[in-house]
Amino acid sequence: MLSPEDPYPVWRGPGGPALVAPLFLLYDHSWRPDGLDTPEAALAEAYRTGVVCTDEFLLHPDPYPSRAA
């Protein structure tokens, strides 16, 4: 198991070598299709089309009241 303090691992399998740099970030709902003017509209469209980011199911915003906060 690796932590953010460890050196970045190198993938040496097919297509490698490639440096693996984990990003501990939540999905940014400001990246949304034209015509969807709010993060809430973008998330509703994601649910409608079945392409919801796993963050919506697995990550809690603690200690903040919401992911947006």
C-alpha distances in whole Angstrom, upper triangle without the diagonal:
4,7,10,11,10,12,12,11,14,14,17,18,21,23,20,19,18,16,13,14,12,15,15,19,21,23,27,30,32,31,34,36,40,42,39,40,38,34,35,37,34,32,35,36,32,33,36,35,31,29,27,24,21,21,24,23,20,20,22,24,24,25,27,30,29,26,29,30
4,7,8,6,9,9,8,12,13,16,18,21,22,19,18,16,14,11,11,10,13,13,17,19,22,25,28,30,29,32,35,38,41,38,39,36,33,34,36,33,31,35,35,31,32,36,34,31,29,27,23,21,20,24,23,20,19,21,23,23,24,26,29,28,25,28,28
4,5,5,9,9,10,14,16,19,21,24,24,22,20,18,15,12,11,9,11,11,15,17,20,23,26,28,28,31,34,37,39,37,37,34,31,33,35,32,30,34,34,31,32,35,34,32,29,27,23,21,19,23,23,19,18,20,20,20,21,23,26,25,23,25,25
4,6,8,8,11,14,17,20,22,25,24,21,20,17,14,11,9,8,9,9,13,16,19,21,25,26,26,29,32,35,37,35,35,33,29,31,34,31,29,33,33,30,31,35,34,31,28,26,22,21,19,23,23,20,18,20,20,20,20,22,25,24,21,23,23
4,7,9,11,15,18,21,23,26,26,23,21,19,15,14,12,11,13,13,16,19,23,24,28,29,29,32,36,39,41,38,38,36,33,35,37,34,33,36,37,34,35,39,38,35,32,30,26,25,23,26,27,23,21,23,23,22,23,24,28,27,25,27,26
4,6,8,12,15,18,20,23,23,20,18,16,13,12,11,11,13,14,18,21,24,26,30,31,30,34,37,40,42,40,40,38,34,36,39,36,34,38,38,35,36,39,38,35,32,30,27,25,24,27,28,24,23,25,25,25,26,27,31,30,27,29,29
4,6,9,13,15,18,21,21,17,15,13,10,10,9,11,14,15,19,22,24,26,30,31,30,33,36,39,42,40,40,38,35,37,39,36,35,38,38,35,37,40,38,36,32,31,27,26,25,29,29,26,25,27,27,28,28,30,33,32,29,30,31
4,7,10,13,15,18,17,14,12,10,7,6,6,8,11,13,17,20,22,24,28,29,27,30,33,36,39,37,37,36,33,35,36,33,32,36,35,32,34,37,35,33,29,28,25,24,23,27,27,24,23,26,26,27,28,29,32,30,27,29,29
4,7,9,12,15,15,12,10,9,6,6,8,9,13,15,18,22,23,26,29,30,29,32,34,37,40,38,39,37,34,36,38,34,33,36,36,32,34,37,35,32,29,28,25,23,23,27,27,25,24,27,28,29,30,31,34,32,29,31,32
4,6,9,12,12,8,6,5,5,6,9,11,15,18,21,23,25,27,30,31,29,32,34,37,40,38,40,38,35,37,38,35,34,37,36,33,35,37,35,32,29,29,26,25,25,29,29,27,26,29,30,32,33,34,36,34,31,33,34
4,6,9,9,6,5,5,6,7,11,12,16,19,21,24,24,27,30,31,29,31,33,36,39,38,39,38,35,37,37,34,33,36,35,31,33,35,33,30,27,27,24,23,24,28,28,26,26,29,31,32,34,35,37,35,31,33,35
4,7,8,5,4,7,9,10,14,16,20,22,25,27,28,30,33,35,32,34,36,39,42,41,42,41,38,40,41,37,36,39,38,34,36,38,35,33,30,31,28,27,28,31,31,29,30,33,34,36,38,38,41,38,35,37,38
4,6,5,7,9,11,12,16,17,21,23,25,27,28,30,33,34,32,34,35,38,41,40,42,41,38,39,40,36,35,38,36,33,34,36,33,31,28,29,27,26,27,31,30,28,29,33,35,36,38,39,41,38,35,37,39
4,5,8,10,13,14,18,19,22,25,27,28,28,30,33,34,31,33,34,37,40,39,41,40,37,39,39,35,35,37,35,32,34,35,32,30,28,29,27,26,28,31,31,30,31,34,36,38,40,40,42,39,36,38,40
4,7,8,12,13,16,18,21,24,25,27,27,29,31,32,29,31,32,35,38,37,39,39,36,38,38,34,34,36,34,31,33,35,31,30,27,28,26,26,28,31,31,30,31,34,35,38,40,40,41,39,35,36,39
3,5,9,10,14,16,19,23,24,27,27,29,31,32,30,32,33,36,39,38,40,39,36,38,39,35,34,37,36,32,34,36,33,31,28,29,27,26,27,31,31,30,30,33,35,36,38,39,41,38,34,36,38
4,7,9,13,16,19,22,24,27,27,29,32,33,30,33,34,37,40,39,40,40,37,39,40,36,35,38,37,34,36,38,35,33,30,30,28,27,28,32,32,30,30,33,34,36,38,38,41,38,34,36,38
4,6,9,12,15,19,20,23,23,25,28,29,27,29,31,34,37,36,37,36,33,36,36,33,32,35,34,31,33,35,32,30,27,27,24,24,25,28,29,27,27,30,31,33,34,35,37,35,31,32,34
4,6,10,13,16,18,21,22,24,27,28,26,29,31,33,37,35,36,35,32,35,36,32,31,35,34,30,33,35,33,31,27,27,24,23,24,27,28,26,25,28,29,30,32,32,35,32,29,30,32
4,6,9,13,15,18,19,21,24,26,24,26,29,32,35,33,34,33,29,32,33,29,28,32,31,28,30,32,30,28,24,24,21,20,20,24,24,22,22,25,25,27,28,29,31,29,25,27,29
4,6,10,12,15,17,18,22,23,22,25,27,30,33,31,32,30,27,30,31,28,27,30,30,27,29,32,30,28,24,23,20,19,18,22,23,21,20,22,23,24,25,26,28,26,23,24,25
4,6,9,12,14,16,20,21,20,23,26,29,32,29,30,28,25,27,29,25,24,28,27,24,26,29,27,25,22,20,17,16,15,19,20,17,16,19,19,21,22,23,25,23,20,21,23
4,6,9,11,13,16,18,17,20,23,26,29,26,27,25,21,24,26,22,21,25,25,22,24,27,26,24,20,19,15,15,13,17,18,16,14,17,16,18,20,20,22,20,16,18,19
4,7,10,12,16,18,17,20,24,27,29,26,26,24,20,22,25,22,20,24,25,21,23,26,26,23,20,18,14,13,11,15,16,13,11,13,13,15,16,16,19,17,14,15,16
4,7,9,12,14,14,17,20,23,25,22,22,20,17,19,21,18,17,21,21,19,20,24,23,21,18,16,12,12,9,12,15,13,10,12,12,14,15,15,17,14,11,12,14
4,6,9,12,12,15,18,21,23,20,20,17,13,15,18,15,14,17,18,15,17,20,20,18,15,13,9,10,7,9,12,11,8,10,9,13,14,13,15,12,8,10,12
4,6,9,9,11,14,18,19,16,17,14,11,13,15,12,11,15,15,12,14,18,17,16,12,10,7,9,7,9,12,12,10,12,12,16,17,16,16,13,9,10,13
4,5,6,9,13,15,17,14,14,12,9,12,13,11,11,14,15,13,15,18,18,17,14,12,10,13,10,11,15,15,14,15,13,17,18,16,17,13,10,9,12
4,5,6,10,13,14,11,11,8,5,8,10,7,7,11,11,10,13,15,15,16,13,11,10,13,11,11,15,16,15,16,15,18,20,17,17,13,10,9,12
4,6,9,11,12,10,9,8,6,10,11,8,10,13,13,13,16,18,18,18,16,14,14,17,15,15,19,20,18,19,17,21,22,19,19,15,13,10,14
4,7,9,12,10,10,10,8,12,12,9,11,14,13,12,15,17,16,17,14,13,12,16,15,15,19,20,19,20,19,23,24,21,22,18,15,13,17
4,7,9,7,8,8,8,10,9,6,9,11,10,10,13,14,13,15,12,12,13,16,16,15,19,21,20,22,21,25,26,23,23,19,16,15,18
4,6,6,9,10,10,12,10,7,11,12,9,10,14,14,13,15,13,14,15,19,19,18,21,24,23,25,24,28,30,27,26,22,20,18,22
4,6,8,10,12,14,11,10,13,14,12,13,17,16,16,18,17,17,19,22,22,21,25,27,27,28,27,31,32,29,28,24,22,20,24
4,6,9,11,12,9,9,13,13,11,14,16,15,15,18,17,18,20,23,23,22,25,28,27,28,27,31,32,29,28,24,23,20,24
4,6,8,9,6,6,9,10,8,11,14,13,14,16,15,15,17,20,20,18,22,24,24,25,24,27,29,25,24,20,19,17,20
4,7,9,7,8,11,12,11,14,16,16,17,19,18,17,19,22,21,19,23,25,24,25,23,26,27,24,23,19,18,16,19
4,5,5,6,9,10,11,13,14,15,17,18,17,16,17,20,18,16,20,22,21,21,19,23,24,20,19,16,15,12,15
4,5,5,6,9,10,10,12,14,15,16,15,13,13,16,14,13,16,19,17,17,16,20,21,18,16,13,11,9,13
4,5,5,6,9,10,11,12,14,15,14,12,14,16,15,12,16,18,17,17,16,20,21,18,16,13,12,11,14
4,5,5,6,9,10,10,12,14,14,12,14,17,17,14,18,21,20,20,20,23,25,22,20,16,15,14,17
4,5,5,6,9,10,11,12,11,10,11,15,14,13,16,19,18,19,19,23,24,21,20,16,15,13,17
4,5,5,6,9,10,10,9,7,9,12,12,9,12,15,15,16,16,20,22,19,18,14,12,12,16
4,5,5,6,9,10,10,9,12,14,15,12,14,17,18,19,19,22,24,22,20,16,15,15,19
4,5,5,6,8,9,9,12,15,16,13,16,19,20,21,21,25,27,25,23,19,18,17,21
4,5,5,6,5,5,8,11,12,11,13,16,17,19,19,23,25,23,22,18,16,17,20
4,6,5,6,6,9,11,13,10,12,15,17,18,19,23,25,23,22,18,17,18,21
4,6,8,9,13,15,17,14,15,19,20,22,23,27,29,27,25,21,20,21,24
4,6,8,12,14,16,15,16,19,21,23,24,28,30,28,27,23,21,22,26
4,6,9,11,14,12,13,16,18,20,22,26,28,27,25,22,20,21,25
4,6,9,12,11,12,15,16,19,20,24,26,25,24,20,18,19,23
4,6,8,7,9,11,13,15,17,20,23,21,20,17,15,16,19
4,5,6,8,9,10,13,15,18,21,19,19,16,13,15,18
4,5,5,6,8,11,14,17,19,19,19,16,13,16,18
4,5,5,5,8,10,13,16,15,15,12,10,12,15
4,6,6,8,10,13,16,15,14,11,9,12,14
4,6,8,11,14,17,16,16,13,12,15,17
4,7,10,12,15,15,16,13,12,15,17
4,7,9,12,12,13,11,9,13,14
4,6,9,9,9,8,8,11,12
4,6,5,7,5,5,8,8
3,5,7,8,8,11,10
4,7,9,10,12,10
4,6,7,9,6
4,7,8,7
4,5,5
4,5
4
